[in-house]
Amino acid sequence: MLRSALAVLAGLVVILVTSFGIEAAVTPVLLRMFPVALPNEAAMSHNLPVWLFTFAYTFPCVMAGGYVTARVAPHHAVRHALILGILQSALTIPAMLAFPDKAPWWGWIGSMVVVIPAAWCGGLLYARRAK
């Protein structure tokens, strides 16, 4: 039981570190590259190409979290990865309520939908490699 909880926690840490790390590195670059379309960080929140780019890097970050979760808890690896995805999806709700202006509603909903299959894919990747 403890190993399962630690596995999911490890996956959450991977997701947070990788996704926020990429966001921190990419935000200033995008602001410099597209000063007209993105005059400030607030403009990024409602820019469709930026959101599509965010989804593009979020999927592999969550996959990595699912992979790490599965590796830490190899017994029922895919199940643990799915639990990670569901938990990450559920954690999006308080973020959406706390920061309603940070993203459009479809961005929040899209995030909640994308993380579950992404974590599942990470768990499947580990399970296939472990065989």
Protein Blocks (a to p, Z undefined) as FASTA:
>chain_A
ZZmmmmmmmmmmmmmmmmmmmmmmmmmmmmmmmmmlmmbfklmmmgfklmmmmmmmmmmm
mmmmmmmmmmmmmgoklmmmmmmmmmmmmmmmmmmmmmmmlpcfklmmmmmmmmmmmmmm
mmmmmmmmmZZ
